[in-house]
Amino acid sequence: GDARVRGQTGVVSERRGSYPFIDFRLLNNTTLSGEIGTKKKVKRLLSFQRYFHASRLLRGIVPQASLYLLDEDYLGQARHMLSKVGMWDFDIFLFDRLTNGNSLVTLLCHLFNVHGLIHHFQLDMVTLHRFFVMVQEDYHSQNPYHNAVHAADVTQAMHCYLREPKLANFLTPSDIMLGLLAAAAHDVDHPGVNQPFLIKTKHHLASLYQNVSVLENHHWRSAVGMLRESRLLAHLPKELTQDIEQQLGSLILATDINRQNEFLIRLKSHLDNQDLRLEDAQDRHFMLQIALKCADICNPCRVWDLSKQWSERVCEEFYRQGDLEQKFELEISPLCNQQKDTIPSIQIGFMTYIVEPLFERWAQFTGNTPLSENMLNHLRRNKAKWRSLLHKQHSSSRSNDHSGQMTGSQEQTLHEEETP
């Protein structure tokens, strides 16, 4: 179950009553023995009751050295991959394996260094690393899609977008830090079900945020809670940290898919009127919102092998929700019925109505850079592949009909699949 915890900061966070991730090989690491004592003591600290009441800071201490326990060959490959972190064909699944499931922490440490943020904001490396571990661990690894690897993928995409000349020429260190932090934390503590599910099951988060951007508000508040508890920015002026927290919220809230048209209309207006002034902090912030929205749904714009994996993962998460709804005799949500909603039909609809309009406008903003052209080319090729797979599914379903004629329910299913 969930437990509500209010810390000294007054920020409400929802703690999951589950065991924290720990690589138990750490227990044999002599470098940690002086810090955390005997194996027996560590196991006691990690018991359910202790975890349930402990500060997140305790959880940050434990995995600290996990990367250094990896085989040197794996570390070498991970370092080599990081040298190409700005490439669009970056394989986040491989990187996650090479870093022993620490893709988000490793990526963030590297990017904060590459962008000069550690030096500029005088950040303490140990505190920074602990904060990143908090964020990574607050993602649910059991979610097929909304997990820390998705957060790492979005963060890598955001890094690519921050380097687009049209944007990069105007960005301040604060903009870059906000962009990376928002990408990393934009889905933190995602429960693996969507907002309508939380509302119809009367989940306490839906009540807390009055059924408005429920998940996005929770991701933002969770991120702020971790920032305050880690004291990562405690040395900065209070006005600056308050501004960072508010802007972080504005960025994360922009990822609510229900606000897609609102942002598209505003972006189209700016581009048509050619009135974006990126010297203006407000306009820069708006384009950071658009960049994060692009990064969040960029899977269809990746190379086919990566895009297909993400598509299968997100649909698996949908189907799990549908199974839950069926189990509790609730109406099955759109896209969540495995018998009716196929992966190709879901993806074709998603690409057509959500992804294409946004990325065409993004390409218009960037001036059709090589990256934007590359993404749109992948998007078109991937859509064609899904259409081909959908056609094969239809052909197969027809040939499998023993009578040679489709039943009424089959005809209905095909009609719904062909009109996503």
N, C-alpha and C positions, 0 to 999 in steps of 0.2 A: 504494500500500500504506500501512499504518499504521506509525508509528514511535512507540516508547514513549520518553517524555522525563521524567526525574525532576529537578525543579528543586531549589533550595536548601531549599525548604520541606518537601521529602520527599513532596509530593503527586504521585502519578502521573497524568499526563494522556496522552491518545492524540492525536497530531498527525496530521492528514490531509496527505498529500503532494500538495496541489493548490494552484493559484495563489490568493492572497487576492483578495477583491473589491477593485477599485479603479476609481474613476471617472477615466479618463485625462484628462478636462478639467482635473483638478487640476494636471496637469503644466504647464499654461499659466497657472496662477494665480500672479501675481507676489508675492502676500503670503506664499506659502510658499517663495519662492526662497531667502530668507536662511536658512531652517531646514533645507531638505533638498537644497539645491544644484541642480546642473544636471539637465536631463532625463536625460542619460546616466547620472548617478550614481543617480538614482531608479530607472531601469530595471535597473541593476546590483543595487541593493538588493532589488529585487523579483524577481530571478531565482530559479529553482527552488531551487538549493542554498542561497542566502542565506535564503530564506523558511523552508526546512526547518530551519535551525539557529537562526534569529533568535528573539529574545524577542518575545512577543506585544505588548510595549510599542511596538516598532518599528511593528507593524501598526496600533497605535492612533493613531500620529502622522499617518499619511498621509491618512485621509479626513476629518480634522478640520474642514475648511472647506467640505465638500461641500454643505451646506445653503445656504450663502451664494452658491453659484453658480447656484442655481435662478432661473428667471424670477420676477420680483417678483409677477406675477399668481398663480403657483402658490403662492408663500410666503403671499400674502394669503389664499388659499383654505384653505391648511393651518392658518393661525392661526385662521381663522373656525371650522374644524372643531374645533380644540382647545377653543374656547369652549363647545362642546357635547359634550365628552368624557364627560360623565356620562349622556348619553342612550343608551337601549338600542338605538336604530336606527342607532348610529354605524357608518359604512361603512368598515371597516378597509382594504378593497381600494382604495377611492378615496384614502384617506389615504396609503396606501403609494405610490400613483402620484404624488400631489402632493408627497411628500417624497423623490422620486427613489429609492425603495427603502429609505429610512431611517426607516420607520414606528416601529420598536421604539426606536431611539435618541431620536427626537424626542418620542415619547410619554413615555418614562421621564424625560427631562429636565424635561418639563412637569409630570408628576405629582409628581416629587420636590420641585419648587418649590411646586406647589399645596398639597401636604400639609405644607409647612414643614420637610421633612427635611434640606434642605441647611443651613439655619440651625441647626436643633436639633442635628445631629451635626457641625456645623462642617466640612462636606465641601468639598474643593477642587474647583471646577467643572471644571477641565481634567482632573484625575484621574478625576472622576466620568464625564465625557464619554468618556474613553478606555476606561474599564471597560465602559461601555454598548456602545461600538463593538466591543470584544473579544467580548462576549456575542452581539451581532448577527451578527458575522462567523463565529462558530463554529457557527451554524446552516447547514445545507446548502440553498442556494437551489434546487438541482435537485430536492429533494423536493417533490412536489406538495402535500403537507399539512404534514408536520412541518418547517416552515421558520420564519424570523423573523417572517413575517406572522401565522402561528398564535400565536407567542409574544406578539406585539403585541395580537392579538385577546383572548387569555386575560388579559393585563395590563389591558386596558380593561374587561373584564368584572369582574375582581377589584376595580378602582377603584369600579365600580358597587356591588358587594357590600359593600365597606368603608364605604360611605355609608349602608347600611341602618341605620335608627335603633337597632334592637335590638342591633346590633354596634358601631356608631360611638360610642355613648355610653360605651363601656368601653375602646376601643382606645387603647393608648399609641403614641408615635412609633415605638418598636421594633417593635410589632406591625405597624404600617402599612408600615414599611420592609421587614420580613421578607415580608409578603404580596406586595408589589410585586416584590421581588427573586426570590422563589420563582416567581411567575407568569412573569417574564421569562426565567428560566433553567431552567424545569422540563423542557424537552425539548432543551436545548443539545447540539449535536453528535449529534443523532439520525441514525442511519444509513439510515433509510427502510425498515427491516425490523423485524419484531417479535422478542420474546424467544425464542419457540420456534425461529425461524429461526437465531438466533445459537447456540442450544444444539445444534441438530442439525448445524450446520456446524462445530461445535467452535471457534467464534470465541474469541479470547483474552479478550474481555470476559466471556464466559460462564464461563470458567475462573477469572478474577480474582474474580468475585463469586459463585462456586459455584452458578450457575444460579438465584440468588434476586434478584428485582427488579433484573435485570442492567442494563437501560437506565436505570432511575431512579437506581440507585447511580452509574452513569457520569455522568448529568446533574448530580447533586449534587457529585461529586468534581471534575468539570470546573469547576463554578461556584466551588467553594472555591479551586481552583487559580488561577482568574482574579482572585478577590478578593485573594488573597495577593500575586499577582504585580503587580497594579495598585497595591497598598499603599493602597487606598481607605480602609481602616479602621485603618491603622497607627498613627494618633494616638490611638486609643481604648484604654482599659485592656484588657490581654490577656484577662482573664476575660470581658469583654463580647464581644470578637471571637470567642472560643472558643464562647460561648453562641450567638451569631448563626450561626456555622457549623453547630453541632449542630441548632439549630431549623430552619435552612434545609434540612438533610437530612431532618428529620422531615416537613416540609411536602412536599418533592418526592417522597419515598418514598410518601406517601399517595396519589399519583396513579397508582400501580400498580393497574390494573383488576382484577388478581387478588385485591386486598384490598377490593373493593367491598362484599361482604357484611359483612365485619368492621366497616367504618365505618357501614354502614346499621343494623346491629343495635345498635351502641353509640349511634348518634344516636336511634333509635327508643326505646331504653331511657331516655335522658335526657329526651326529650320526654314520654314517657308518665308518668315519675316526677316531671317538672317540677323536676329537681334541678340544672339548669345554673346555675352561679354565675359569671357573667362577670367578677366582681371578682377571681376566682381565675385566675391566669395559666395554669394547666393547662387549665381549661375554655375560656378564650379561645383558647389554642393549638389545641385540638381543633376549635373552630368555624372557625378559620383554615384548618385542614386540609380541612374540609367545604367552605368557600368556594372553595378552590383546586380541589377535585375538581369542584365545580359549574362553575367558570370553564373548566376543561379540556374539559368535554364539553357546553358550552352551545350549540354550533352548532344543534341542532334547536330551540332556544328563541329563535332569532333570526328576523327577518322572512324570508319565504320566499326572496326573491332572494339574500340572503346565505347562508341555511341551505343552499339547493340547491347553491351554489358549493362550500361546504365539503364537502358530501356527495359531490359528484363528485370533488373533490380527494382525499379520504381513500380512496375506492374505487379511484381511479387508482393510488394508492400500494400498495393491497392487490394489485391486478392485476399491477403491476410485480413484486412479490414472487413471485406465482404464476408469472409468466413465468420468473423466475430459477430457481425450484424445478423447473419443467418442463425448463428447459435443462440443469440439473445432475442430472436424473433423481431428484429428491427427491419425496416425497409432497407434493402441493399442500395448503397450509394452509387451514383453514376461512376462508371469505369471500374467498379469493384466486383463485378460479377464475372467470375472466370469462365462460366459457361457461355456468356454472351459477349463480353468485352475482350476481344483478342488483342494481343500486343501490337500487331500491325495496325489495326483500326484505331487504337488509342494513340499510337505515335503519329499516324498520318493527320489525325484531327489536331493533335497538340502542335505539330509543326505548322500546319496550315493557318490556324487561328491565333496561336500565341507566339510561336518562335519567329516565323517569317516576317510578320509586320514589325516586330521589334528590331531584328537584326538588319532589315533593309534600311530602317531609319538610322541605326548605329553606323552602318556603312556610309550613309549620306553625311552624317556628322564627321566621321573620320576622314572623309574625302576618298573613299574607296581604296584604302591602303592594302598592301599585300595580305595582311592578316584578315581584314574584313572580307576581301575577295575569297580568300582561302576558306573562311568559315561558311560563306554563302554557297560556295561550290560543294563543300562537304554536305551541307544541309540539303541541297538539291539531289545529290547522289544518294544520300541516305533515304530520302523520301521516296525516290524511285525504287530503291531496294525493298522498302516496306510495302510499296504498292505491288511489287512482283510477288512478295511472300503472301500478301493478302489474296492475290489472284490464285496462287497455288492452293491456298487453304480452301477457297471457294470451289476450285476444280476438284479437290480431294473430297470435299463434303458431298459434292454431286455424285461422284463415282462410287462413294460408299453407300449411297442410298439404294437398297436392294430393289425397290419397286421401280426405280428409274424416275420417280417423281419426288419432289420435296414435300415435306409436310408443311402445314401452315406455319408452325412455329419456326421451322428452318428458314422459310421465306422471310418471315419477320426479322429473324436474326441477321440474315444477309442484308436486308434493306437497312437496318440500323447500322451495320458495320460500314456500309458503303456511303452513308450520310453521317459522318462523325460530327 
